[in-house]
Amino acid sequence: MKTLFIGCAVLLVLPTFSAGQSKGLAWVNKPAEKRHELLYNGQVLTAYRYDDSLMKPVLYPLNTVHGTTVTRGFPLEPRAGDRTDHPHHVGFWFTYESVNGLDFWNNSTAIPFEKRASYGAVQHQQILSQRANANQASLVITALWKNKAGETELTEKTAFNIEVIGDKWVLERTTTLKALDKKVVFKDVKDGMLAIRVARELEQPSKEASAYVDANGIITKVDQLPSATISGLYTSSEGISGDAVWSTRARWVMLNGKIREEPITIAMLDHPTNSGYPTYWHARGYGLFALNPLGAAVFSNGKESRNLELAAGQSVQFRYKIIIQGGRQLTAEEINQLADEFAR
């Protein structure tokens, strides 16, 4: 499918590595497929993707170092048992629901053409650098946040720094957003900002169907599905667990569960320099694992309000750490130690 936005991605020609060339981490660049795969010992650990069918670049899939996929397959690569709600929930991504009135969060090819004027898209621009060795890798990219007419609302520069440590890998994402020649307003809304849509097995068991409404009044229903293999449980740094994590503030949240026979932990860590620290958590039992540093009103029942503004030429940086642990589940004490190290 052709993109609706004006302009072409700028590609930097970079060296390519074969899957069997060496042990450890290696990038395999596939610009024709609009993806850059990161292999660990010859298996895909993750990939930076900007397919034409996506309205923002994503990391997809996220796998454990043992090869178990912890992200939902739908809509890119649907798997048996996948939920098919929220087609804009793809892998691991960074967007927001209201940027100068444009919805960058809920945009997808499922939005009717006549309604797309109120949505924005994040367009991959170029890869500035990449490296990989035995257990460390990095990727630095730029992107443009555009409206339907192809006009740029924001520029983005993101650095992904990855390290494999035993049975876990750690991803630090640092994103800088910059306003150009006009003010940019991030309105205080619910849907944002950093998110992972997890595999069905890592959802929390639920006996209820639910419906969610976005800022444009579009209702998405989440049906109750068989839960025999569902094992997820959220826990926050504040000792809150389960569905109660949603709308609370914490410096980290972890999701523990099991896929087939492999125990797994996914954790997301906030950084003290970020706006809104400690962040509000938009973590839903049906598989959306997200944090929102800019939304406060809905999470605090109107007690707080935030509307981040960037003047022309001003920038803001967001820094987060993601942990994917396979083979066992991490404890709160271990995540606390990792969060302390991250904060320092």
Steps between C-alpha positions, in 0.01 A plus 500: 500500500628848414560751774266800515775739594717709271869432485729199480709332764872573473703181518860479612686212336659297778698176509302177521582194706398143427305309765775243553796735486571516873372435847340778698314800364499601132286728285349371176380794293206448263415847363285358219279345769525813718646316795830466685524171687711448808618141533636330808690179429333486161140547625290816476494684832306796364469712186456871435211515250331776302272304266268700274204354693626654825432856611817513711829310525494213747720232645341170404522228612647501848644156573674354801862396449361145469281599205158525669290785359348719774310740269162445335520392136194691370490698276841439340527124548177368656531185709235256615327637810597864439251768589417722202403817686692830482688454169724795594652292782805358324809366677682772696431861407505867607216738403239727656128561462494880473784700341370836377160331488620207287463141620825313440411214736183355350593533133504186285385382160170412669407870524257593219663726241247780552593521871879504466541878502494496881777239524876531472772251408864460596709454185841333516763734357844341526741286697784710637709218643498140612747263662503150648749275673483194726242628748437868422330676212368845417285666237442875456215615277316817405131533420243769420161540668272612215141596436296360213614782269862395554592799718740428785378567854807360680839350427613191687842359576506166680789290626446133580775351718478125553695262723464124548578383853460127547134405449379860476546792269466865585389776266551866583300734279584872497270712284534874437203683348552851361253765386583678175373851423180490708384407848411133561245405766471151647150511645433308821336178370482130586671325209878514498790478493738204519338160454529128436211282384579164655429146386170339594662278764631806688160664532334496840218245543162672460138392509362822352463656158594868486459804276743793468431842349771718348509880469315483168212306651592172332405199710718189499358187661719240666320169526550239767712220357593154635757546775647153555852610405480860632747573777590872513517709817603865531692618807617858563782651703233612749392143576177524297407203283253384238248734339546746787832610343306692235488877570755484784844662508817297537861509393470151351248230417578137417286239331564140602359202314581187305491410131484126455761382751713815515461735798527862382525849645453823306579817693480868409700756700447876519793741542508790751583753227177427309201731502235378743731267696391265645274434203137394491446144373258418220535123552196297400430136573418423135865548403574873467806574716552875482613805695379856452706785650285773343149383585381573854137612502340165417736305724456732801122546459555866419723580796799572273538656159795513261535663160862489387591786266812535287580844364633527146845340493463346847554130567414243767668168574350175626718218630377151593637151557331175399602159633413170330586208729462142381551172683383633837303784652662800665411613851401848616834524682689431176298759306557752778874449471487542122288815541751642750783436254301660219425808712870547575 
